[in-house]
Amino acid sequence: MHEKMRVGFQTFVSDSPEEFGAIREISRDGKQVTVYVENAGEFYVPMDSVLSVQSEKVTFDCKKLDPRLRAAIGHAHDAERL
């Protein structure tokens, strides 16, 4: 990680250039973050799934994410496509 993660940073996955949400909270012990996913709500994500933090953007390794979170990410922009 190049930059210290902060609440409000945009979130991305490694296999897509499209932002899907934002960091809502970083746990006190630094082991997980709460991510708000557009159209799906909040998810707890382990810190070891973070690939990089730079330019106020957090990129996650999609392969390390819970299947429910991956599904939510896939539908994050559905409302914009209608």
Backbone bond lengths (Angstrom), bond angles and torsions (degrees), N, CA, C in turn:
res aa  C-N    CA-C-N  psi(-1)  N-CA   C-N-CA  omega(-1)  CA-C   N-CA-C  phi
1 M - - - 1.456 - - 1.523 108.69 -
2 H 1.304 116.73 134.40 1.451 121.67 -176.77 1.525 112.94 -93.99
3 E 1.282 117.70 -23.57 1.457 123.77 -171.53 1.523 107.83 -135.20
4 K 1.319 117.77 150.69 1.460 120.68 177.54 1.527 109.39 -74.55
5 M 1.328 115.38 128.78 1.452 120.83 -179.59 1.522 109.86 -68.75
6 R 1.332 115.92 142.47 1.458 121.84 179.42 1.526 109.84 -137.04
7 V 1.330 114.92 155.41 1.456 121.21 174.84 1.529 108.27 -59.14
8 G 1.323 115.50 136.47 1.463 121.26 179.27 1.515 114.23 100.71
9 F 1.338 117.66 -15.97 1.462 119.39 178.65 1.531 109.28 -61.78
10 Q 1.320 116.98 144.01 1.457 122.89 177.72 1.525 109.51 -73.14
11 T 1.339 116.22 152.11 1.456 120.91 -178.40 1.526 111.67 -117.83
12 F 1.329 114.14 144.61 1.462 123.54 -177.67 1.521 108.54 -139.79
13 V 1.319 116.97 162.15 1.460 121.52 169.04 1.518 107.87 -113.47
14 S 1.319 115.19 156.54 1.456 121.59 -173.20 1.518 114.30 -61.60
15 D 1.319 118.54 -24.43 1.462 119.87 -175.99 1.526 113.97 -104.40
16 S 1.343 117.19 18.89 1.464 120.11 178.61 1.530 110.65 -150.60
17 P 1.324 117.17 137.81 1.468 119.75 178.32 1.531 113.03 -82.81
18 E 1.336 117.35 -3.32 1.454 121.62 -173.63 1.530 111.84 -92.32
19 E 1.309 116.20 130.38 1.467 122.89 177.13 1.520 108.59 -67.36
20 F 1.352 116.42 141.65 1.468 118.75 -179.28 1.516 113.73 -120.49
21 G 1.310 119.11 -8.03 1.455 120.61 -177.90 1.519 111.64 176.23
22 A 1.354 114.74 -151.43 1.460 119.90 -176.99 1.525 110.60 -152.80
23 I 1.312 115.05 156.72 1.467 121.84 175.28 1.519 108.00 -73.25
24 R 1.320 117.40 125.65 1.463 122.76 178.58 1.520 112.17 -100.14
25 E 1.346 116.63 -35.01 1.455 120.35 -176.17 1.525 109.43 -158.65
26 I 1.316 115.51 149.02 1.460 122.27 173.53 1.524 106.34 -117.52
27 S 1.319 117.37 126.64 1.462 120.25 -176.59 1.529 110.69 -62.02
28 R 1.308 115.69 152.87 1.470 120.76 -179.31 1.520 112.25 -59.47
29 D 1.335 115.84 -36.83 1.468 119.02 -178.81 1.531 112.35 -82.91
30 G 1.337 117.32 -4.16 1.456 121.86 177.12 1.514 114.72 73.48
31 K 1.343 117.70 14.35 1.456 120.44 -176.78 1.521 114.21 -93.49
32 Q 1.336 117.01 -14.36 1.462 119.19 178.59 1.519 110.49 -152.00
33 V 1.324 114.03 161.51 1.457 121.01 175.69 1.519 108.12 -126.42
34 T 1.310 115.82 153.48 1.456 121.47 172.40 1.520 106.28 -99.72
35 V 1.319 115.33 125.24 1.456 121.67 -178.25 1.521 108.45 -115.54
36 Y 1.325 116.27 129.48 1.460 120.93 172.77 1.519 107.69 -90.12
37 V 1.319 116.24 123.80 1.464 122.17 178.03 1.522 107.80 -105.90
38 E 1.318 116.05 126.50 1.458 121.13 179.99 1.530 110.40 -53.71
39 N 1.304 116.88 134.12 1.467 125.03 178.07 1.526 114.58 67.89
40 A 1.359 118.28 10.43 1.468 119.22 -178.37 1.526 113.71 -138.04
41 G 1.316 118.12 -22.02 1.458 119.99 -179.62 1.518 113.76 101.94
42 E 1.347 114.93 -156.07 1.460 120.85 -173.82 1.524 112.15 -99.48
43 F 1.329 114.48 145.64 1.464 122.87 177.87 1.516 108.51 -134.93
44 Y 1.325 115.91 145.19 1.462 121.53 173.86 1.517 107.52 -92.86
45 V 1.324 115.41 130.34 1.459 120.57 -174.80 1.526 108.76 -127.61
46 P 1.338 117.97 129.03 1.461 120.09 178.86 1.528 110.81 -66.64
47 M 1.312 115.14 141.29 1.465 121.22 -177.39 1.530 111.74 -62.57
48 D 1.333 117.38 -26.78 1.468 118.40 -178.71 1.528 113.48 -71.09
49 S 1.332 117.36 -3.51 1.468 120.05 175.46 1.531 112.14 -91.04
50 V 1.330 116.96 -2.88 1.470 121.15 179.18 1.525 109.49 -78.89
51 L 1.323 115.73 125.93 1.466 121.05 175.90 1.518 112.37 -89.85
52 S 1.348 115.48 -41.91 1.464 118.59 -178.02 1.520 111.07 -157.94
53 V 1.326 113.66 156.34 1.464 122.33 173.45 1.514 105.74 -134.54
54 Q 1.324 115.74 113.72 1.463 119.58 178.83 1.523 109.66 -160.17
55 S 1.302 115.97 147.80 1.462 122.78 179.39 1.524 111.94 54.01
56 E 1.340 116.53 37.87 1.466 123.39 179.72 1.521 112.51 61.75
57 K 1.338 116.00 30.11 1.459 123.12 178.08 1.523 108.83 -128.26
58 V 1.329 115.70 135.63 1.463 121.72 177.98 1.522 107.25 -112.04
59 T 1.334 116.22 125.97 1.457 121.33 179.37 1.517 109.01 -111.29
60 F 1.349 115.21 128.00 1.458 122.23 179.99 1.516 110.56 -104.42
61 D 1.331 116.20 150.07 1.459 122.60 173.00 1.525 106.88 -79.09
62 C 1.298 117.05 109.32 1.464 122.53 -175.18 1.533 111.38 -56.16
63 K 1.325 118.48 -36.33 1.463 122.38 -178.04 1.531 112.45 -65.15
64 K 1.324 117.56 -20.60 1.463 121.11 -178.24 1.531 112.88 -95.52
65 L 1.316 117.79 0.23 1.462 121.30 -176.81 1.522 111.50 -91.37
66 D 1.317 115.77 149.29 1.453 123.24 176.90 1.535 109.20 -58.50
67 P 1.325 117.97 141.18 1.475 120.58 179.93 1.526 113.57 -56.16
68 R 1.332 118.40 -35.68 1.468 120.24 179.01 1.530 110.55 -65.32
69 L 1.329 116.61 -37.69 1.458 120.23 177.80 1.522 110.31 -68.73
70 R 1.321 117.41 -42.01 1.476 120.06 178.29 1.527 110.56 -60.66
71 A 1.320 116.57 -40.12 1.468 119.87 178.19 1.524 110.61 -64.56
72 A 1.320 117.30 -42.05 1.471 121.13 178.76 1.523 110.76 -63.31
73 I 1.315 116.81 -40.21 1.466 121.08 178.94 1.527 109.79 -61.45
74 G 1.336 115.98 -40.46 1.461 120.77 179.54 1.525 113.73 -62.94
75 H 1.324 116.65 -19.74 1.468 120.97 -179.02 1.519 112.99 -114.38
76 A 1.316 117.77 10.86 1.469 121.45 -174.70 1.514 113.23 -59.95
77 H 1.308 118.77 -29.48 1.459 120.94 -175.78 1.528 113.05 -111.69
78 D 1.315 117.27 17.08 1.472 120.57 -179.01 1.518 112.54 -56.59
79 A 1.307 118.17 -42.18 1.480 121.56 -177.43 1.534 111.15 -63.18
80 E 1.317 116.92 -29.25 1.469 120.66 -179.86 1.535 111.57 -75.91
81 R 1.310 116.88 -21.54 1.465 121.39 -175.78 1.519 113.15 -89.08
82 L 1.318 116.84 -6.80 1.478 120.04 -178.02 1.506 111.69 -79.07
